[in-house]
Amino acid sequence: MAKKSNRPKIHLTCQVCKRRNYVTRRNTVNTTEKLELKRFCATCKVHTLHKETKLPNPKPR
Ligand SMILES: [Zn+2]
């Protein structure tokens, strides 16, 4: 039986234009601090620092 698990989805937000470019999941057990990644931003057209932001409305399933 599958037990109820909480998989927190997070956005990776470009710190330059504040657009949420990526949706990913963070392993809350192994990574307790906030994610900060260099990712390509299609709006800025360069690699920028993307920080973790929570989804505005988590849909209940
Ligand atoms: Zn950007």
N, CA, C, O and the ligand as a Tripos MOL2 file, in Angstrom:
@<TRIPOS>MOLECULE
protein
  245   243    62     0     0
PROTEIN
NO_CHARGES

@<TRIPOS>ATOM
      1 N           0.8470   -1.1940    0.0000 N.3       1 MET1
      2 CA          0.0000    0.0000    0.0000 C.3       1 MET1
      3 C           0.8860    1.2480    0.0000 C.2       1 MET1
      4 O           1.8230    1.3720    0.7890 O.2       1 MET1
      5 N           0.5640    2.1440   -0.8880 N.am      2 ALA2
      6 CA          1.3620    3.3720   -0.9470 C.3       2 ALA2
      7 C           0.9710    4.3000    0.1890 C.2       2 ALA2
      8 O          -0.1970    4.6530    0.3580 O.2       2 ALA2
      9 N           1.9440    4.6740    0.9360 N.am      3 LYS3
     10 CA          1.6170    5.5740    2.0390 C.3       3 LYS3
     11 C           1.5930    7.0140    1.5560 C.2       3 LYS3
     12 O           2.2160    7.3670    0.5550 O.2       3 LYS3
     13 N           0.8710    7.8200    2.2800 N.am      4 LYS4
     14 CA          0.7140    9.2260    1.9140 C.3       4 LYS4
     15 C           2.0530    9.9370    2.0410 C.2       4 LYS4
     16 O           2.6150   10.0370    3.1320 O.2       4 LYS4
     17 N           2.5520   10.4220    0.9290 N.am      5 SER5
     18 CA          3.8490   11.0840    0.9970 C.3       5 SER5
     19 C           3.7220   12.5280    0.5370 C.2       5 SER5
     20 O           2.9360   12.8590   -0.3510 O.2       5 SER5
     21 N           4.5030   13.3510    1.1560 N.am      6 ASN6
     22 CA          4.4960   14.7660    0.8280 C.3       6 ASN6
     23 C           5.6930   15.0680   -0.0570 C.2       6 ASN6
     24 O           6.8390   15.0290    0.3900 O.2       6 ASN6
     25 N           5.4120   15.3680   -1.3170 N.am      7 ARG7
     26 CA          6.5060   15.7010   -2.2250 C.3       7 ARG7
     27 C           6.4340   17.1740   -2.5590 C.2       7 ARG7
     28 O           5.6790   17.5800   -3.4420 O.2       7 ARG7
     29 N           7.2060   17.9660   -1.8640 N.am      8 PRO8
     30 CA          7.0960   19.4080   -2.0820 C.3       8 PRO8
     31 C           7.6960   19.8200   -3.4160 C.2       8 PRO8
     32 O           8.8990   19.6960   -3.6420 O.2       8 PRO8
     33 N           6.8410   20.3050   -4.2820 N.am      9 LYS9
     34 CA          7.2990   20.8660   -5.5460 C.3       9 LYS9
     35 C           7.7480   22.2860   -5.3030 C.2       9 LYS9
     36 O           7.1400   23.0200   -4.5250 O.2       9 LYS9
     37 N           8.8070   22.6640   -5.9680 N.am     10 ILE10
     38 CA          9.2930   24.0360   -5.8160 C.3      10 ILE10
     39 C           9.5410   24.6380   -7.1840 C.2      10 ILE10
     40 O           9.7760   23.9290   -8.1630 O.2      10 ILE10
     41 N           9.4830   25.9390   -7.2330 N.am     11 HIS11
     42 CA          9.8610   26.6760   -8.4270 C.3      11 HIS11
     43 C          11.2960   27.1380   -8.2840 C.2      11 HIS11
     44 O          11.7710   27.3990   -7.1780 O.2      11 HIS11
     45 N          11.9830   27.2360   -9.4140 N.am     12 LEU12
     46 CA         13.2700   27.9140   -9.4320 C.3      12 LEU12
     47 C          13.0570   29.2540  -10.1250 C.2      12 LEU12
     48 O          12.7480   29.3180  -11.3140 O.2      12 LEU12
     49 N          13.2300   30.3160   -9.3550 N.am     13 THR13
     50 CA         12.9250   31.6540   -9.8370 C.3      13 THR13
     51 C          14.2010   32.3870  -10.2050 C.2      13 THR13
     52 O          15.1550   32.4330   -9.4280 O.2      13 THR13
     53 N          14.2050   32.9600  -11.3980 N.am     14 CYS14
     54 CA         15.3400   33.7680  -11.8330 C.3      14 CYS14
     55 C          15.4340   35.0090  -10.9600 C.2      14 CYS14
     56 O          14.4540   35.7310  -10.7750 O.2      14 CYS14
     57 N          16.6130   35.2440  -10.4320 N.am     15 GLN15
     58 CA         16.7790   36.3720   -9.5260 C.3      15 GLN15
     59 C          16.9280   37.7010  -10.2680 C.2      15 GLN15
     60 O          16.9060   38.7630   -9.6450 O.2      15 GLN15
     61 N          17.0780   37.6480  -11.5790 N.am     16 VAL16
     62 CA         17.2200   38.8740  -12.3610 C.3      16 VAL16
     63 C          15.8480   39.3880  -12.7920 C.2      16 VAL16
     64 O          15.5140   40.5500  -12.5570 O.2      16 VAL16
     65 N          15.0470   38.5120  -13.4290 N.am     17 CYS17
     66 CA         13.7480   38.9510  -13.9500 C.3      17 CYS17
     67 C          12.5800   38.4380  -13.1240 C.2      17 CYS17
     68 O          11.4300   38.7830  -13.3970 O.2      17 CYS17
     69 N          12.8600   37.6160  -12.1150 N.am     18 LYS18
     70 CA         11.8590   37.0760  -11.1890 C.3      18 LYS18
     71 C          10.8450   36.1440  -11.8640 C.2      18 LYS18
     72 O           9.7550   35.9160  -11.3400 O.2      18 LYS18
     73 N          11.2100   35.6210  -13.0100 N.am     19 ARG19
     74 CA         10.3260   34.6490  -13.6580 C.3      19 ARG19
     75 C          10.5930   33.2610  -13.1080 C.2      19 ARG19
     76 O          11.7370   32.8920  -12.8430 O.2      19 ARG19
     77 N           9.5180   32.4950  -12.9400 N.am     20 ARG20
     78 CA          9.6870   31.1230  -12.4900 C.3      20 ARG20
     79 C           9.9090   30.2390  -13.7070 C.2      20 ARG20
     80 O           8.9690   29.9400  -14.4450 O.2      20 ARG20
     81 N          11.1240   29.8320  -13.9110 N.am     21 ASN21
     82 CA         11.4860   29.1290  -15.1310 C.3      21 ASN21
     83 C          11.4500   27.6170  -14.9920 C.2      21 ASN21
     84 O          11.2150   26.9110  -15.9730 O.2      21 ASN21
     85 N          11.6770   27.1190  -13.8060 N.am     22 TYR22
     86 CA         11.7850   25.6780  -13.6300 C.3      22 TYR22
     87 C          10.9310   25.2070  -12.4640 C.2      22 TYR22
     88 O          10.7840   25.8940  -11.4530 O.2      22 TYR22
     89 N          10.3810   24.0340  -12.6330 N.am     23 VAL23
     90 CA          9.6880   23.3900  -11.5190 C.3      23 VAL23
     91 C          10.4510   22.1170  -11.1940 C.2      23 VAL23
     92 O          10.7410   21.3140  -12.0810 O.2      23 VAL23
     93 N          10.7670   21.9410   -9.9490 N.am     24 THR24
     94 CA         11.5210   20.7620   -9.5500 C.3      24 THR24
     95 C          11.0610   20.3260   -8.1690 C.2      24 THR24
     96 O          10.1740   20.9340   -7.5690 O.2      24 THR24
     97 N          11.6680   19.2850   -7.6890 N.am     25 ARG25
     98 CA         11.3720   18.8360   -6.3280 C.3      25 ARG25
     99 C          12.6560   18.8110   -5.5390 C.2      25 ARG25
    100 O          13.7330   18.5330   -6.0680 O.2      25 ARG25
    101 N          12.5220   19.1030   -4.2810 N.am     26 ARG26
    102 CA         13.6830   19.0740   -3.4060 C.3      26 ARG26
    103 C          13.5100   17.9390   -2.4120 C.2      26 ARG26
    104 O          12.4490   17.7600   -1.8130 O.2      26 ARG26
    105 N          14.5680   17.1920   -2.2600 N.am     27 ASN27
    106 CA         14.5560   16.1600   -1.2350 C.3      27 ASN27
    107 C          14.7710   16.8410    0.1120 C.2      27 ASN27
    108 O          15.8730   17.2910    0.4250 O.2      27 ASN27
    109 N          13.7120   16.9080    0.8960 N.am     28 THR28
    110 CA         13.7810   17.6550    2.1470 C.3      28 THR28
    111 C          14.6090   16.9380    3.2000 C.2      28 THR28
    112 O          14.9890   17.5280    4.2120 O.2      28 THR28
    113 N          14.8870   15.6580    2.9550 N.am     29 VAL29
    114 CA         15.6860   14.9080    3.9190 C.3      29 VAL29
    115 C          17.1760   15.1860    3.7020 C.2      29 VAL29
    116 O          17.9210   15.4320    4.6500 O.2      29 VAL29
    117 N          17.5940   15.1420    2.4300 N.am     30 ASN30
    118 CA         19.0120   15.3200    2.1480 C.3      30 ASN30
    119 C          19.4120   16.7810    2.0200 C.2      30 ASN30
    120 O          20.5380   17.1560    2.3430 O.2      30 ASN30
    121 N          18.4890   17.5930    1.5510 N.am     31 THR31
    122 CA         18.8000   19.0070    1.3400 C.3      31 THR31
    123 C          17.8630   19.8410    2.1890 C.2      31 THR31
    124 O          16.6860   20.0000    1.8670 O.2      31 THR31
    125 N          18.3900   20.3630    3.2570 N.am     32 THR32
    126 CA         17.5390   21.1180    4.1700 C.3      32 THR32
    127 C          17.5860   22.6100    3.8880 C.2      32 THR32
    128 O          16.6820   23.3480    4.2800 O.2      32 THR32
    129 N          18.6330   23.0550    3.2130 N.am     33 GLU33
    130 CA         18.7160   24.4950    2.9200 C.3      33 GLU33
    131 C          18.0630   24.7850    1.5740 C.2      33 GLU33
    132 O          17.7910   23.8720    0.7940 O.2      33 GLU33
    133 N          17.8160   26.0570    1.3150 N.am     34 LYS34
    134 CA         17.1530   26.4500    0.0750 C.3      34 LYS34
    135 C          18.0740   26.2480   -1.1100 C.2      34 LYS34
    136 O          19.2880   26.4350   -1.0280 O.2      34 LYS34
    137 N          17.4530   25.8580   -2.2240 N.am     35 LEU35
    138 CA         18.2310   25.6130   -3.4280 C.3      35 LEU35
    139 C          18.6110   26.9220   -4.1010 C.2      35 LEU35
    140 O          17.8160   27.8590   -4.1770 O.2      35 LEU35
    141 N          19.8430   26.9640   -4.5850 N.am     36 GLU36
    142 CA         20.2980   28.0830   -5.3980 C.3      36 GLU36
    143 C          21.1080   27.4980   -6.5380 C.2      36 GLU36
    144 O          22.1710   26.9150   -6.3250 O.2      36 GLU36
    145 N          20.5970   27.6570   -7.7470 N.am     37 LEU37
    146 CA         21.2460   27.0300   -8.8830 C.3      37 LEU37
    147 C          21.4350   28.0260  -10.0070 C.2      37 LEU37
    148 O          20.6390   28.9480  -10.1850 O.2      37 LEU37
    149 N          22.5060   27.8250  -10.7650 N.am     38 LYS38
    150 CA         22.7010   28.6000  -11.9850 C.3      38 LYS38
    151 C          21.9950   27.8760  -13.1110 C.2      38 LYS38
    152 O          22.3470   26.7490  -13.4600 O.2      38 LYS38
    153 N          21.0010   28.5290  -13.6710 N.am     39 ARG39
    154 CA         20.2410   27.9260  -14.7540 C.3      39 ARG39
    155 C          20.0900   28.9350  -15.8830 C.2      39 ARG39
    156 O          20.2230   30.1440  -15.6910 O.2      39 ARG39
    157 N          19.8080   28.3960  -17.0700 N.am     40 PHE40
    158 CA         19.6010   29.2810  -18.2030 C.3      40 PHE40
    159 C          18.2170   29.9080  -18.1130 C.2      40 PHE40
    160 O          17.2240   29.1980  -17.9520 O.2      40 PHE40
    161 N          18.1440   31.2180  -18.2150 N.am     41 CYS41
    162 CA         16.8670   31.9230  -18.2150 C.3      41 CYS41
    163 C          16.5410   32.3390  -19.6370 C.2      41 CYS41
    164 O          17.3190   33.0410  -20.2830 O.2      41 CYS41
    165 N          15.3770   31.8990  -20.1260 N.am     42 ALA42
    166 CA         14.9800   32.2080  -21.5000 C.3      42 ALA42
    167 C          14.6460   33.6790  -21.6720 C.2      42 ALA42
    168 O          14.7470   34.2160  -22.7760 O.2      42 ALA42
    169 N          14.2510   34.3310  -20.5970 N.am     43 THR43
    170 CA         13.9210   35.7500  -20.6610 C.3      43 THR43
    171 C          15.1890   36.6040  -20.6970 C.2      43 THR43
    172 O          15.3110   37.5190  -21.5110 O.2      43 THR43
    173 N          16.1260   36.2930  -19.8060 N.am     44 CYS44
    174 CA         17.3800   37.0420  -19.7640 C.3      44 CYS44
    175 C          18.3480   36.5650  -20.8410 C.2      44 CYS44
    176 O          19.2870   37.2800  -21.1940 O.2      44 CYS44
    177 N          18.1270   35.3730  -21.3590 N.am     45 LYS45
    178 CA         18.9700   34.7560  -22.3810 C.3      45 LYS45
    179 C          20.4060   34.5270  -21.9120 C.2      45 LYS45
    180 O          21.3270   34.4400  -22.7240 O.2      45 LYS45
    181 N          20.5800   34.4330  -20.6300 N.am     46 VAL46
    182 CA         21.8730   34.0790  -20.0570 C.3      46 VAL46
    183 C          21.6500   33.1560  -18.8640 C.2      46 VAL46
    184 O          20.5230   32.9690  -18.4060 O.2      46 VAL46
    185 N          22.7300   32.5900  -18.3760 N.am     47 HIS47
    186 CA         22.6340   31.8240  -17.1450 C.3      47 HIS47
    187 C          22.5670   32.7850  -15.9650 C.2      47 HIS47
    188 O          23.4070   33.6730  -15.8210 O.2      47 HIS47
    189 N          21.5700   32.5970  -15.1390 N.am     48 THR48
    190 CA         21.4100   33.4580  -13.9730 C.3      48 THR48
    191 C          21.2220   32.5860  -12.7420 C.2      48 THR48
    192 O          21.0210   31.3750  -12.8350 O.2      48 THR48
    193 N          21.2920   33.2300  -11.6010 N.am     49 LEU49
    194 CA         21.0540   32.5140  -10.3530 C.3      49 LEU49
    195 C          19.5510   32.3210  -10.1540 C.2      49 LEU49
    196 O          18.7710   33.2720  -10.1990 O.2      49 LEU49
    197 N          19.1730   31.0680   -9.9320 N.am     50 HIS50
    198 CA         17.7730   30.7470   -9.6790 C.3      50 HIS50
    199 C          17.6270   30.2630   -8.2500 C.2      50 HIS50
    200 O          18.3760   29.4010   -7.7910 O.2      50 HIS50
    201 N          16.6690   30.8190   -7.5650 N.am     51 LYS51
    202 CA         16.4450   30.4290   -6.1790 C.3      51 LYS51
    203 C          15.1230   29.7020   -6.0310 C.2      51 LYS51
    204 O          14.1930   29.8630   -6.8210 O.2      51 LYS51
    205 N          15.0830   28.9060   -4.9940 N.am     52 GLU52
    206 CA         13.8770   28.1300   -4.7120 C.3      52 GLU52
    207 C          12.7430   29.0240   -4.2190 C.2      52 GLU52
    208 O          12.9310   29.8620   -3.3370 O.2      52 GLU52
    209 N          11.5620   28.8280   -4.8080 N.am     53 THR53
    210 CA         10.3540   29.4660   -4.2870 C.3      53 THR53
    211 C           9.2520   28.4290   -4.2750 C.2      53 THR53
    212 O           9.1980   27.5520   -5.1370 O.2      53 THR53
    213 N           8.3900   28.5310   -3.3090 N.am     54 LYS54
    214 CA          7.3200   27.5500   -3.1890 C.3      54 LYS54
    215 C           6.2210   27.8230   -4.2030 C.2      54 LYS54
    216 O           6.0340   28.9590   -4.6400 O.2      54 LYS54
    217 N           5.4980   26.7780   -4.5700 N.am     55 LEU55
    218 CA          4.3550   26.9420   -5.4510 C.3      55 LEU55
    219 C           3.2870   27.7550   -4.7380 C.2      55 LEU55
    220 O           3.0530   27.5630   -3.5450 O.2      55 LEU55
    221 N           2.6310   28.6690   -5.4660 N.am     56 PRO56
    222 CA          1.6110   29.5020   -4.8310 C.3      56 PRO56
    223 C           0.4070   28.7170   -4.3350 C.2      56 PRO56
    224 O          -0.0980   28.9830   -3.2440 O.2      56 PRO56
    225 N          -0.0640   27.7420   -5.1310 N.am     57 ASN57
    226 CA         -1.2430   26.9700   -4.7400 C.3      57 ASN57
    227 C          -0.9890   25.4910   -4.8860 C.2      57 ASN57
    228 O          -1.1090   24.9570   -5.9880 O.2      57 ASN57
    229 N          -0.6430   24.8140   -3.8160 N.am     58 PRO58
    230 CA         -0.4650   23.3700   -3.9190 C.3      58 PRO58
    231 C          -1.8170   22.6750   -4.0800 C.2      58 PRO58
    232 O          -2.7040   22.7960   -3.2350 O.2      58 PRO58
    233 N          -1.9450   21.9450   -5.1860 N.am     59 LYS59
    234 CA         -3.2260   21.2700   -5.4590 C.3      59 LYS59
    235 C          -3.3250   19.9950   -4.6280 C.2      59 LYS59
    236 O          -2.4100   19.1720   -4.6500 O.2      59 LYS59
    237 N          -4.3820   19.8280   -3.9250 N.am     60 PRO60
    238 CA         -4.5630   18.5650   -3.1950 C.3      60 PRO60
    239 C          -4.9370   17.4450   -4.1560 C.2      60 PRO60
    240 O          -5.7740   17.6110   -5.0420 O.2      60 PRO60
    241 N          -4.2970   16.3090   -3.9560 N.am     61 ARG61
    242 CA         -4.5960   15.1710   -4.8240 C.3      61 ARG61
    243 C          -5.2510   14.0730   -4.0240 C.2      61 ARG61
    244 O          -5.5830   13.0230   -4.5740 O.2      61 ARG61
    245 ZN         15.6820   35.9520  -15.9510 Zn       62 ZN62
@<TRIPOS>BOND
     1     1     2 1
     2     2     3 1
     3     3     4 2
     4     3     5 am
     5     5     6 1
     6     6     7 1
     7     7     8 2
     8     7     9 am
     9     9    10 1
    10    10    11 1
    11    11    12 2
    12    11    13 am
    13    13    14 1
    14    14    15 1
    15    15    16 2
    16    15    17 am
    17    17    18 1
    18    18    19 1
    19    19    20 2
    20    19    21 am
    21    21    22 1
    22    22    23 1
    23    23    24 2
    24    23    25 am
    25    25    26 1
    26    26    27 1
    27    27    28 2
    28    27    29 am
    29    29    30 1
    30    30    31 1
    31    31    32 2
    32    31    33 am
    33    33    34 1
    34    34    35 1
    35    35    36 2
    36    35    37 am
    37    37    38 1
    38    38    39 1
    39    39    40 2
    40    39    41 am
    41    41    42 1
    42    42    43 1
    43    43    44 2
    44    43    45 am
    45    45    46 1
    46    46    47 1
    47    47    48 2
    48    47    49 am
    49    49    50 1
    50    50    51 1
    51    51    52 2
    52    51    53 am
    53    53    54 1
    54    54    55 1
    55    55    56 2
    56    55    57 am
    57    57    58 1
    58    58    59 1
    59    59    60 2
    60    59    61 am
    61    61    62 1
    62    62    63 1
    63    63    64 2
    64    63    65 am
    65    65    66 1
    66    66    67 1
    67    67    68 2
    68    67    69 am
    69    69    70 1
    70    70    71 1
    71    71    72 2
    72    71    73 am
    73    73    74 1
    74    74    75 1
    75    75    76 2
    76    75    77 am
    77    77    78 1
    78    78    79 1
    79    79    80 2
    80    79    81 am
    81    81    82 1
    82    82    83 1
    83    83    84 2
    84    83    85 am
    85    85    86 1
    86    86    87 1
    87    87    88 2
    88    87    89 am
    89    89    90 1
    90    90    91 1
    91    91    92 2
    92    91    93 am
    93    93    94 1
    94    94    95 1
    95    95    96 2
    96    95    97 am
    97    97    98 1
    98    98    99 1
    99    99   100 2
   100    99   101 am
   101   101   102 1
   102   102   103 1
   103   103   104 2
   104   103   105 am
   105   105   106 1
   106   106   107 1
   107   107   108 2
   108   107   109 am
   109   109   110 1
   110   110   111 1
   111   111   112 2
   112   111   113 am
   113   113   114 1
   114   114   115 1
   115   115   116 2
   116   115   117 am
   117   117   118 1
   118   118   119 1
   119   119   120 2
   120   119   121 am
   121   121   122 1
   122   122   123 1
   123   123   124 2
   124   123   125 am
   125   125   126 1
   126   126   127 1
   127   127   128 2
   128   127   129 am
   129   129   130 1
   130   130   131 1
   131   131   132 2
   132   131   133 am
   133   133   134 1
   134   134   135 1
   135   135   136 2
   136   135   137 am
   137   137   138 1
   138   138   139 1
   139   139   140 2
   140   139   141 am
   141   141   142 1
   142   142   143 1
   143   143   144 2
   144   143   145 am
   145   145   146 1
   146   146   147 1
   147   147   148 2
   148   147   149 am
   149   149   150 1
   150   150   151 1
   151   151   152 2
   152   151   153 am
   153   153   154 1
   154   154   155 1
   155   155   156 2
   156   155   157 am
   157   157   158 1
   158   158   159 1
   159   159   160 2
   160   159   161 am
   161   161   162 1
   162   162   163 1
   163   163   164 2
   164   163   165 am
   165   165   166 1
   166   166   167 1
   167   167   168 2
   168   167   169 am
   169   169   170 1
   170   170   171 1
   171   171   172 2
   172   171   173 am
   173   173   174 1
   174   174   175 1
   175   175   176 2
   176   175   177 am
   177   177   178 1
   178   178   179 1
   179   179   180 2
   180   179   181 am
   181   181   182 1
   182   182   183 1
   183   183   184 2
   184   183   185 am
   185   185   186 1
   186   186   187 1
   187   187   188 2
   188   187   189 am
   189   189   190 1
   190   190   191 1
   191   191   192 2
   192   191   193 am
   193   193   194 1
   194   194   195 1
   195   195   196 2
   196   195   197 am
   197   197   198 1
   198   198   199 1
   199   199   200 2
   200   199   201 am
   201   201   202 1
   202   202   203 1
   203   203   204 2
   204   203   205 am
   205   205   206 1
   206   206   207 1
   207   207   208 2
   208   207   209 am
   209   209   210 1
   210   210   211 1
   211   211   212 2
   212   211   213 am
   213   213   214 1
   214   214   215 1
   215   215   216 2
   216   215   217 am
   217   217   218 1
   218   218   219 1
   219   219   220 2
   220   219   221 am
   221   221   222 1
   222   222   223 1
   223   223   224 2
   224   223   225 am
   225   225   226 1
   226   226   227 1
   227   227   228 2
   228   227   229 am
   229   229   230 1
   230   230   231 1
   231   231   232 2
   232   231   233 am
   233   233   234 1
   234   234   235 1
   235   235   236 2
   236   235   237 am
   237   237   238 1
   238   238   239 1
   239   239   240 2
   240   239   241 am
   241   241   242 1
   242   242   243 1
   243   243   244 2
@<TRIPOS>SUBSTRUCTURE
     1 MET1         2 RESIDUE 1 A MET
     2 ALA2         6 RESIDUE 1 A ALA
     3 LYS3        10 RESIDUE 1 A LYS
     4 LYS4        14 RESIDUE 1 A LYS
     5 SER5        18 RESIDUE 1 A SER
     6 ASN6        22 RESIDUE 1 A ASN
     7 ARG7        26 RESIDUE 1 A ARG
     8 PRO8        30 RESIDUE 1 A PRO
     9 LYS9        34 RESIDUE 1 A LYS
    10 ILE10       38 RESIDUE 1 A ILE
    11 HIS11       42 RESIDUE 1 A HIS
    12 LEU12       46 RESIDUE 1 A LEU
    13 THR13       50 RESIDUE 1 A THR
    14 CYS14       54 RESIDUE 1 A CYS
    15 GLN15       58 RESIDUE 1 A GLN
    16 VAL16       62 RESIDUE 1 A VAL
    17 CYS17       66 RESIDUE 1 A CYS
    18 LYS18       70 RESIDUE 1 A LYS
    19 ARG19       74 RESIDUE 1 A ARG
    20 ARG20       78 RESIDUE 1 A ARG
    21 ASN21       82 RESIDUE 1 A ASN
    22 TYR22       86 RESIDUE 1 A TYR
    23 VAL23       90 RESIDUE 1 A VAL
    24 THR24       94 RESIDUE 1 A THR
    25 ARG25       98 RESIDUE 1 A ARG
    26 ARG26      102 RESIDUE 1 A ARG
    27 ASN27      106 RESIDUE 1 A ASN
    28 THR28      110 RESIDUE 1 A THR
    29 VAL29      114 RESIDUE 1 A VAL
    30 ASN30      118 RESIDUE 1 A ASN
    31 THR31      122 RESIDUE 1 A THR
    32 THR32      126 RESIDUE 1 A THR
    33 GLU33      130 RESIDUE 1 A GLU
    34 LYS34      134 RESIDUE 1 A LYS
    35 LEU35      138 RESIDUE 1 A LEU
    36 GLU36      142 RESIDUE 1 A GLU
    37 LEU37      146 RESIDUE 1 A LEU
    38 LYS38      150 RESIDUE 1 A LYS
    39 ARG39      154 RESIDUE 1 A ARG
    40 PHE40      158 RESIDUE 1 A PHE
    41 CYS41      162 RESIDUE 1 A CYS
    42 ALA42      166 RESIDUE 1 A ALA
    43 THR43      170 RESIDUE 1 A THR
    44 CYS44      174 RESIDUE 1 A CYS
    45 LYS45      178 RESIDUE 1 A LYS
    46 VAL46      182 RESIDUE 1 A VAL
    47 HIS47      186 RESIDUE 1 A HIS
    48 THR48      190 RESIDUE 1 A THR
    49 LEU49      194 RESIDUE 1 A LEU
    50 HIS50      198 RESIDUE 1 A HIS
    51 LYS51      202 RESIDUE 1 A LYS
    52 GLU52      206 RESIDUE 1 A GLU
    53 THR53      210 RESIDUE 1 A THR
    54 LYS54      214 RESIDUE 1 A LYS
    55 LEU55      218 RESIDUE 1 A LEU
    56 PRO56      222 RESIDUE 1 A PRO
    57 ASN57      226 RESIDUE 1 A ASN
    58 PRO58      230 RESIDUE 1 A PRO
    59 LYS59      234 RESIDUE 1 A LYS
    60 PRO60      238 RESIDUE 1 A PRO
    61 ARG61      242 RESIDUE 1 A ARG
    62 ZN62       245 GROUP 0 **** ****
